[in-house]
Amino acid sequence: MRLYGVTGWKNSGKTGLMERLVAEITARGHSVSTVKHAHHSFDVDQKGRDSYRHRDAGARQVLLASRNRTALMTELRGAPEPTLDDLLAQLAPVDLVLVEGYKRDRHPKIEAHRAETGQPLIAPEDATIRAVASDSAATLSLDRPLFDLDDTAALADFVLREVGL
């Protein structure tokens, strides 16, 4: 499975970059899935809905299905958080999986960076970051490719070259 990540600090532009990359790469005819890591508790279900009621009653997994989509929710109930590899094993085959977050995992990544956050670059200390996409790329100096954060086409070209597509 071809895998590429987007990482960076909070408010660095990761989600916007992911969204643009998915749109660009799928427009080029490739199938893409995504994995997003959340550091906080989240709920994809709505209180009072049937699926919420099933989960709230104690179901370990709740599978919703319609003619348009399916969604499988797994309640960990104290079990350890699954690893990225565990989660990838659950995905259907696609040309490329884009991963947002998981900055400590060892897959190749692009770092999203916005100067206004005041956060330092992660890239100088992390060899898995193969390029940086920044709103201040012209002012940065690194030993790897630098892109403008909004240059989606060039970033997509880079990722597709990196994974051999």
C-alpha distance (Angstrom), angle and dihedral (degrees) to the residues before:
residue distance angle dihedral
M1 . . .
R2 3.81 . .
L3 3.77 110.6 .
Y4 3.80 133.5 -176.6
G5 3.75 130.1 170.2
V6 3.77 140.6 -148.5
T7 3.77 114.5 -153.0
G8 3.77 138.9 166.8
W9 3.77 143.5 121.4
K10 3.82 124.1 -59.0
N11 3.84 113.0 -68.0
S12 3.81 91.9 13.7
G13 3.82 94.6 124.4
K14 3.82 99.7 -97.9
T15 3.80 97.6 137.0
G16 3.80 94.8 45.1
L17 3.80 90.3 48.9
M18 3.81 91.0 48.5
E19 3.80 91.0 50.2
R20 3.81 92.7 49.6
L21 3.83 92.9 45.6
V22 3.81 92.4 50.7
A23 3.82 90.8 50.0
E24 3.82 93.2 45.7
I25 3.80 96.8 44.9
T26 3.82 95.0 44.4
A27 3.82 89.3 47.8
R28 3.81 86.0 58.4
G29 3.81 89.5 58.4
H30 3.81 101.6 -99.2
S31 3.80 124.3 127.8
V32 3.80 113.8 -124.3
S33 3.80 134.9 -172.5
T34 3.78 126.2 -175.1
V35 3.78 138.1 -146.4
K36 3.82 119.4 -161.9
H37 3.78 122.9 -167.2
A38 3.80 117.8 -148.8
H39 3.79 120.1 -162.9
H40 3.79 91.4 -159.6
S41 3.75 137.1 56.1
F42 3.78 112.8 -83.0
D43 3.77 137.2 179.4
V44 3.79 124.2 -151.3
D45 3.77 91.3 -177.9
Q46 3.80 130.0 76.5
K47 3.79 123.3 -124.8
G48 3.78 111.1 -108.2
R49 3.83 96.0 24.0
D50 3.79 116.4 121.6
S51 3.81 93.0 -112.2
Y52 3.82 91.0 50.6
R53 3.78 89.7 50.4
H54 3.83 90.9 51.8
R55 3.81 91.2 50.5
D56 3.80 93.5 42.5
A57 3.80 89.1 52.6
G58 3.81 89.4 60.1
A59 3.82 107.7 -88.7
R60 3.80 111.6 156.3
Q61 3.81 92.2 -151.3
V62 3.79 131.6 19.0
L63 3.78 119.4 -167.7
L64 3.80 117.6 -163.2
A65 3.76 117.5 -164.9
S66 3.78 136.3 -177.9
R67 3.78 135.1 152.9
N68 3.85 88.7 -91.2
R69 3.82 103.9 45.3
T70 3.76 148.7 -14.4
A71 3.78 127.5 -138.0
L72 3.78 126.6 -168.3
M73 3.79 116.5 -161.0
T74 3.78 118.8 -168.7
E75 3.78 119.9 -164.8
L76 3.81 107.9 -151.3
R77 3.83 93.9 -156.5
G78 3.80 93.0 -163.7
A79 3.80 97.2 -36.9
P80 3.85 116.2 130.0
E81 3.79 118.8 -86.5
P82 3.83 109.1 -93.8
T83 3.79 116.3 -108.2
L84 3.78 121.0 -116.5
D85 3.82 88.5 -106.0
D86 3.82 90.3 53.9
L87 3.80 90.4 52.0
L88 3.81 94.3 45.4
A89 3.80 89.5 54.3
Q90 3.81 88.4 62.2
L91 3.81 95.0 56.7
A92 3.77 124.7 97.6
P93 3.83 114.1 -117.3
V94 3.83 115.6 -81.6
D95 3.78 136.1 160.4
L96 3.80 93.8 -106.2
V97 3.79 139.2 8.0
L98 3.80 115.0 -153.9
V99 3.80 114.6 -157.4
E100 3.80 124.0 -157.6
G101 3.78 114.3 -158.0
Y102 3.81 122.3 -7.1
K103 3.81 88.2 122.0
R104 3.82 92.7 169.0
D105 3.81 94.8 54.2
R106 3.81 117.1 97.7
H107 3.82 102.6 -122.0
P108 3.83 119.7 115.3
K109 3.80 115.2 -87.1
I110 3.77 147.5 -179.5
E111 3.78 115.1 -134.4
A112 3.80 115.3 -136.0
H113 3.80 110.5 -149.0
R114 3.80 133.7 -178.2
A115 3.80 117.9 -173.4
E116 3.82 92.1 -146.9
T117 3.82 91.9 68.2
G118 3.79 90.2 65.7
Q119 3.80 90.1 -139.8
P120 3.80 120.1 138.6
L121 3.78 121.5 -118.0
I122 3.80 115.5 -89.6
A123 3.82 92.5 -156.6
P124 3.82 99.6 81.2
E125 3.80 89.7 63.1
D126 3.82 98.7 36.6
A127 3.82 122.6 65.7
T128 3.84 91.6 -170.6
I129 3.81 88.1 71.3
R130 3.80 101.4 89.1
A131 3.82 97.3 178.7
V132 3.79 142.2 5.1
A133 3.81 125.6 -131.3
S134 3.79 109.6 -162.0
D135 3.78 142.4 163.6
S136 3.81 85.7 -134.0
A137 3.81 100.4 41.5
A138 3.80 92.1 135.5
T139 3.81 90.4 63.0
L140 3.81 97.2 47.0
S141 3.77 128.0 89.4
L142 3.80 119.0 -158.3
D143 3.78 140.7 150.3
R144 3.81 91.7 -117.3
P145 3.80 137.4 56.1
L146 3.81 118.8 -62.1
F147 3.80 122.3 -156.5
D148 3.75 135.3 -177.6
L149 3.81 106.6 -102.7
D150 3.82 90.1 -125.2
D151 3.83 97.0 48.1
T152 3.79 93.3 101.1
A153 3.81 96.1 162.9
A154 3.82 92.9 54.6
L155 3.81 91.4 45.1
A156 3.81 91.1 49.7
D157 3.83 90.0 48.8
F158 3.82 88.9 51.9
V159 3.81 94.9 48.8
L160 3.81 93.4 45.6
R161 3.82 91.1 49.8
E162 3.79 90.6 47.9
V163 3.83 93.0 53.3
G164 3.81 95.6 39.2
L165 3.81 99.9 -111.4
